[in-house]
Amino acid sequence: MMKITTIVNPKRVFGLAQLRAFSQLAIKQKEVTDDKMQAWQIHCYGGLDELKLTKAKIPMLTRPSDVLIKVDAASVNPIDVAMIRSYGATTLNLLRKTKGCCENRPYSDIEFPLTLGRDFAGTVVSKGHGVDKLKIGDEVWGVVPIEQQGCHAEFVLVDSSLVNVRPANVSYIEAASILYAGLTAWSALWYTGGMCYKTVLKQQKKRILVLGGSGGVGTLAIQLLKAWNAQVVTTCSADAIDMLQNLGADVIIDYKESDADSRVIAEGPYDIILDCSNQGADTVKLKGYPHSNYVTLNSPLLKNIDEHGLLFGSIKNLGDLIKYNIPTSENQSFVKWGFFVPSPTGINVIQELAENKQIIPVVQEVYSFGELPKAYEKVGEGHLRGKVVIDMR
Ligand SMILES: NC(=O)c1ccc[n+]([C@@H]2O[C@H](COP(=O)([O-])OP(=O)(O)OC[C@H]3O[C@@H](n4cnc5c(N)ncnc54)[C@H](OP(=O)(O)O)[C@@H]3O)[C@@H](O)[C@H]2O)c1
């Protein structure tokens, strides 16, 4: 069993006040015999063969609010697979520079080696002096912002605001499957879709269409919406119908049936369409699904900046948003872009729902740490029913 000791970075330049804080930073230290860990990393962009199991440095606490987690399980998300192909690199490098996520590394070295993985369950092994809500040894779950080094490694360093004690009724494998997809569904519906206003204003029951209810985000979106008392219509392949019935969806439509589009239209109008199946605003408009707000999780935001640079990419993003949102006599609906948001508020909402069994985790397949590339391959193939999880115990 690896032991851990001082994991603050002494190379940082400190003033007197900072030095005082620094000396208290790593309270509850343990002894160190090895400062290395196993991590799946990429050293350049490309295909899945770029994933290499490497010996990496155990990350060091650098802020009073940091916690170091021994990872017990982590999920694989479509963004992990996309990031291997350099998706979002321009924006993420900019965030890494401006947010100082690379303090322990030379400036020229902020991108590689890159560890992927965004949500995890694990055990707290060290914490900064500003962390009161967690104890060493707590079994926790949490998320890592996308510009930071991820959790497909034995240890992950993360701000304590993004880590909670894991609900007792959720196993570590199940816990690892929930938060990234759950926070994506939560922010896309609650803020982007405007469910927050609708619930606060206590308007009549909302009717939401979840396109692609069978995947990681869709299964959680359905459950969040049912917890918020909305009516949920969803689309999926035939084999997923029973699963989505168990999650509480009110109307389930097999999108491969010939009358699927007419059934979706007949079940409308929808306050929100949440598109978890990457169909796009043009397709939904063409199909004539009646709605007020269309929220896609596959916006061109990062891709435009990757392709056109920060300035022209941002201008293109603005243009794309305006193009879809100019009201005309025949189109009064809005097109909005939904994203994963690493939000402590969102984590607390999901925590409470999981504790109350209003969120049931859906784990399709569990892989060992050594089999991680196979798990990426599975996610890359699509057609998921819930989540794919890596067991690291
Ligand atoms: N913007 C963000 O921050 C963010 C965050 C998370 C996810 N995402 C994106 O959101 C999407 C959903 O994520 P996820 O993790 O849920 O992906 P996922 O687990 O791969 O789920 C996608 C689901 O959609 C189903 N599907 C495919 N085509 C469909 C169609 N025409 N109609 C209905 N269902 C269809 C798939 O099953 P079958 O093909 O077998 O029917 C699968 O179950 C992905 O494209 C992902 O990249 C974005």
The ligand as an ORCA input file, in Angstrom:
! r2SCAN-3c Opt
* xyz 0 1
  N     -21.461     19.597    -24.162
  C     -21.120     18.878    -23.106
  O     -20.583     19.386    -22.111
  C     -21.451     17.414    -23.141
  C     -21.388     16.666    -21.964
  C     -21.760     15.317    -22.014
  C     -22.130     14.756    -23.236
  N     -22.130     15.518    -24.347
  C     -22.565     14.947    -25.651
  O     -23.926     14.585    -25.491
  C     -24.209     13.403    -26.215
  C     -24.832     12.396    -25.259
  O     -23.847     12.015    -24.313
  P     -23.936     10.595    -23.627
  O     -22.827     10.472    -22.678
  O     -25.331     10.362    -23.174
  O     -23.676      9.667    -24.912
  P     -24.016      8.124    -25.057
  O     -23.946      7.506    -23.718
  O     -23.193      7.619    -26.181
  O     -25.564      8.092    -25.456
  C     -26.105      8.429    -26.695
  C     -27.397      7.587    -26.818
  O     -28.176      8.062    -27.918
  C     -28.752      6.926    -28.591
  N     -29.062      7.374    -29.954
  C     -28.228      7.455    -31.018
  N     -28.898      7.955    -32.075
  C     -30.164      8.204    -31.663
  C     -31.315      8.752    -32.287
  N     -31.320      9.138    -33.568
  N     -32.451      8.886    -31.569
  C     -32.479      8.508    -30.264
  N     -31.424      7.974    -29.609
  C     -30.276      7.837    -30.317
  C     -27.676      5.857    -28.469
  O     -28.193      4.529    -28.533
  P     -28.533      3.769    -29.955
  O     -27.587      4.327    -30.990
  O     -28.281      2.319    -29.702
  O     -29.960      4.060    -30.216
  C     -27.142      6.101    -27.059
  O     -27.854      5.362    -26.101
  C     -22.893     12.930    -26.830
  O     -22.863     13.338    -28.173
  C     -21.837     13.681    -26.019
  O     -20.686     13.929    -26.785
  C     -21.802     16.819    -24.328
*
